[in-house]
Amino acid sequence: MIITIGRQHGSGGHDIARALAEELGYACYDKEIVDHAAENSGFSKEIFASYDERRVNSYVLPSPHFFGVHEGLRLNMQVMAAQFEAIRKLADRGNGIFVGRCADYVLRGREDLLRVFILADEDFRIQTMMGRRDLSREQAKKLVREVDKDRSSYYKYYTDQTWGDAENYDLCVNSAKVGVQGAVKAIKAYLEACGK
């Protein structure tokens, strides 16, 4: 099985992915996707990091004096093509969980794919980020909204679909209601109900 996990910032999607991978004995790929893409392309980890789930208009393009804007946009597409190829290659290795980075779209059409989206109400996500990053309420609220805007824009640009739209996923789980372990149980129950 290949499981992709899209997530709102502060919803615990990363923690859920890691806990689920541990229970199922699956590989888990989050930042590892970026590392793998960098190792197998001509681009550095820093270049991948500058494009990683960011709004297209917030990308740091190379200086127009060094490259033209068109070269910068081509670089953008080359970096994403390398990342998407890394996702496909990692999926071909066997059971795995992929966090974000349009993996649900990149791997669409596979018989062994389960697409999950983790959400939570904004107050829960703000409280989570306040505790995780030692932020004020206003700082955490700003961070949650900015990261979600980045992810939404990134997803729309590369997939032409709406990030977080239930139609793009097989299962949506509200982590504010069930917590990390409850989300893991819900995903496992869904797999079982599907006969996987």
Buried (B, 14 or more C-beta within 10 A) or exposed (E): BBBBBBBBBBBBBBBBBBBBBEEBEBBBBBBBBBBBBBEEBEBEBEBBEBBBBBBBEEBEBEEEEEBEEEEBBEBBEBBBEBBBBBBEEBBEEEBBBBBBBBBBBBBBEBEEBBBBBBBBBBEBBBBBBBEEEEBEEEBBBBBBBEBBBBBBBBBBBBBEBEBBEEEBBBBBBBBBEBEBEBBBBBBBEBBEEEEE
